[in-house]
């Protein structure tokens, strides 16, 4: 049965395709937004991946369109926002989900790798937010949800990734202050080690997967749906008094003393 928590709202979800078959954070969020009544613009650099997400939504009776964009480009972000407004009349929600990995210490990282991780993980959220804010403000406000990582809260040898995701938290807080008076709420989700297509496409073995599961004090495995449920709350009017927060969705892993 369709929900109503996001009824009559228009949402953009970036990175809402998937690197492999299955349900990742972005795809799950787009699907749940639609289930809760939102009209969803599914943004991804891969048209096939975006179209597959749209197909999931339409099969359930939801409303969605696919839009191809390189979200590190402000011009392409602006085009995606303009498509949302022209198609559905407004923009209420932006969910910034795009991200890539960046392993190693600073001494193991070259400038090109650093710049690539920064552009995808951090600049993309700046460019999408910059494009999305004017129509949100014009319509009286909205909600932005950014995806960071618990690596920003507890570094573990992924320095380029950690720094880029830490900057996402800083950007979230800055935007929350800058645009609160205009009715725009900006929050952040910090996922733990979720089991998503990004992980299993890289060939994770069963032993590693089980070790990640056991690292959680809850002893369970996180999936894209866990992130999506958190995103629905932060995007909905239920979170009307919530802005500038970092919500860890990690089974309690950040409460442990050391990375595993």
LINBELUR-V201434 format. One record per pair of residues at least 12 apart in sequence whose ideal C-beta (glycine too) atoms are under 6 Angstrom apart, sorted by the first residue. I is the first residue (numbers start at 1). GAP is how many residues later the second one is. D is the distance in Angstrom with one decimal. If there is no record, write none. Layout:
i->I gap->GAP d->D
i->I gap->GAP d->D
This chain:
i->3 gap->32 d->5.6
i->3 gap->33 d->4.1
i->4 gap->33 d->5.3
i->5 gap->31 d->4.3
i->5 gap->231 d->4.5
i->6 gap->27 d->5.7
i->6 gap->30 d->4.0
i->6 gap->31 d->5.0
i->6 gap->32 d->4.0
i->6 gap->230 d->5.9
i->7 gap->30 d->3.4
i->9 gap->29 d->4.7
i->9 gap->83 d->4.1
i->9 gap->84 d->5.7
i->10 gap->29 d->5.0
i->10 gap->74 d->5.8
i->10 gap->78 d->4.4
i->10 gap->80 d->5.3
i->10 gap->81 d->5.3
i->10 gap->82 d->5.2
i->11 gap->22 d->4.9
i->11 gap->27 d->4.5
i->11 gap->29 d->5.1
i->11 gap->82 d->3.8
i->12 gap->29 d->4.6
i->12 gap->31 d->5.9
i->12 gap->72 d->5.5
i->12 gap->82 d->5.2
i->13 gap->13 d->5.8
i->13 gap->16 d->5.4
i->13 gap->17 d->4.3
i->13 gap->82 d->4.5
i->14 gap->29 d->4.5
i->14 gap->57 d->5.1
i->14 gap->82 d->5.6
i->14 gap->83 d->5.6
i->14 gap->84 d->5.1
i->14 gap->114 d->5.7
i->15 gap->82 d->3.9
i->15 gap->83 d->3.8
i->16 gap->14 d->4.2
i->16 gap->26 d->4.3
i->16 gap->28 d->5.7
i->16 gap->37 d->5.2
i->17 gap->27 d->3.5
i->17 gap->29 d->5.1
i->17 gap->32 d->2.6
i->17 gap->33 d->4.8
i->17 gap->36 d->6.0
i->18 gap->31 d->5.4
i->18 gap->179 d->4.8
i->19 gap->178 d->5.1
i->19 gap->179 d->5.5
i->19 gap->182 d->4.9
i->20 gap->177 d->4.0
i->20 gap->181 d->3.9
i->22 gap->175 d->4.3
i->23 gap->201 d->4.9
i->24 gap->172 d->4.2
i->24 gap->173 d->4.8
i->24 gap->200 d->4.8
i->25 gap->72 d->5.7
i->25 gap->199 d->4.5
i->25 gap->202 d->4.4
i->26 gap->71 d->3.9
i->27 gap->26 d->4.8
i->28 gap->196 d->3.6
i->28 gap->197 d->5.0
i->28 gap->200 d->3.8
i->29 gap->66 d->5.6
i->29 gap->199 d->4.2
i->29 gap->202 d->4.7
i->30 gap->12 d->5.3
i->30 gap->23 d->5.3
i->31 gap->25 d->5.5
i->31 gap->26 d->5.9
i->32 gap->196 d->4.3
i->32 gap->200 d->5.2
i->34 gap->23 d->4.3
i->34 gap->28 d->3.3
i->34 gap->30 d->5.8
i->36 gap->196 d->5.8
i->39 gap->24 d->4.5
i->39 gap->49 d->4.7
i->40 gap->24 d->4.3
i->41 gap->24 d->5.8
i->41 gap->26 d->5.5
i->41 gap->43 d->4.4
i->42 gap->12 d->5.3
i->42 gap->22 d->5.6
i->42 gap->24 d->5.0
i->43 gap->24 d->4.9
i->43 gap->26 d->5.2
i->43 gap->37 d->5.1
i->45 gap->25 d->5.6
i->47 gap->21 d->5.0
i->50 gap->16 d->3.8
i->51 gap->15 d->4.9
i->54 gap->12 d->4.8
i->67 gap->13 d->4.8
i->67 gap->16 d->5.3
i->71 gap->27 d->5.4
i->71 gap->53 d->4.2
i->71 gap->57 d->5.4
i->72 gap->47 d->4.7
i->72 gap->51 d->5.4
i->72 gap->52 d->5.1
i->74 gap->53 d->4.4
i->77 gap->50 d->4.6
i->77 gap->51 d->4.8
i->77 gap->54 d->4.1
i->78 gap->53 d->4.4
i->81 gap->50 d->4.4
i->81 gap->51 d->5.3
i->85 gap->50 d->5.4
i->90 gap->49 d->4.8
i->91 gap->41 d->5.9
i->91 gap->44 d->4.5
i->91 gap->45 d->5.7
i->92 gap->50 d->4.6
i->93 gap->50 d->5.2
i->93 gap->142 d->4.7
i->94 gap->38 d->4.3
i->94 gap->50 d->4.7
i->95 gap->50 d->4.9
i->95 gap->136 d->5.8
i->96 gap->29 d->4.3
i->96 gap->32 d->5.5
i->96 gap->50 d->4.7
i->97 gap->50 d->5.0
i->98 gap->26 d->4.9
i->99 gap->22 d->5.0
i->100 gap->20 d->4.8
i->101 gap->60 d->5.8
i->102 gap->15 d->3.7
i->102 gap->58 d->3.2
i->102 gap->59 d->3.9
i->103 gap->55 d->5.4
i->105 gap->54 d->5.4
i->106 gap->53 d->5.1
i->109 gap->51 d->5.3
i->114 gap->46 d->5.3
i->117 gap->43 d->4.3
i->117 gap->47 d->5.2
i->118 gap->46 d->5.3
i->121 gap->43 d->3.7
i->122 gap->42 d->4.8
i->122 gap->45 d->4.6
i->122 gap->46 d->5.9
i->125 gap->21 d->5.4
i->125 gap->43 d->5.9
i->129 gap->15 d->5.9
i->136 gap->48 d->5.5
i->137 gap->45 d->4.4
i->140 gap->43 d->5.6
i->141 gap->42 d->2.4
i->141 gap->43 d->5.3
i->142 gap->42 d->5.4
i->143 gap->42 d->4.9
i->143 gap->92 d->4.7
i->144 gap->42 d->4.5
i->145 gap->42 d->5.7
i->145 gap->86 d->5.1
i->145 gap->89 d->4.9
i->145 gap->90 d->5.7
i->146 gap->22 d->5.3
i->146 gap->26 d->5.0
i->146 gap->42 d->4.7
i->147 gap->42 d->5.5
i->148 gap->17 d->4.6
i->148 gap->20 d->4.3
i->148 gap->21 d->5.2
i->148 gap->40 d->5.1
i->148 gap->42 d->4.7
i->149 gap->16 d->4.3
i->149 gap->41 d->5.7
i->150 gap->40 d->5.0
i->150 gap->42 d->5.1
i->150 gap->98 d->5.9
i->150 gap->100 d->5.1
i->150 gap->104 d->5.2
i->151 gap->14 d->5.7
i->152 gap->13 d->3.9
i->152 gap->14 d->4.1
i->152 gap->17 d->5.6
i->153 gap->101 d->5.5
i->154 gap->100 d->5.7
i->156 gap->103 d->3.7
i->169 gap->19 d->5.6
i->169 gap->77 d->5.6
i->172 gap->14 d->5.4
i->172 gap->16 d->4.0
i->173 gap->71 d->5.0
i->176 gap->67 d->4.5
i->176 gap->68 d->3.5
i->185 gap->58 d->4.1
i->187 gap->47 d->4.6
i->187 gap->58 d->5.1
i->188 gap->58 d->4.7
i->189 gap->41 d->5.3
i->189 gap->58 d->5.2
i->189 gap->60 d->5.8
i->190 gap->56 d->5.5
i->190 gap->58 d->4.7
i->191 gap->36 d->5.4
i->191 gap->58 d->5.4
i->192 gap->30 d->5.6
i->192 gap->58 d->2.7
i->192 gap->59 d->5.8
i->192 gap->61 d->4.7
i->193 gap->19 d->4.6
i->194 gap->28 d->4.4
i->195 gap->26 d->5.2
i->195 gap->28 d->5.8
i->196 gap->28 d->5.1
i->215 gap->38 d->5.8
i->215 gap->45 d->4.3
i->216 gap->35 d->3.1
i->216 gap->37 d->5.5
i->217 gap->35 d->3.8
i->218 gap->33 d->4.3
i->218 gap->34 d->5.7
i->222 gap->29 d->5.9
i->226 gap->23 d->5.4
i->227 gap->22 d->5.8
i->230 gap->17 d->5.7
i->230 gap->19 d->5.1
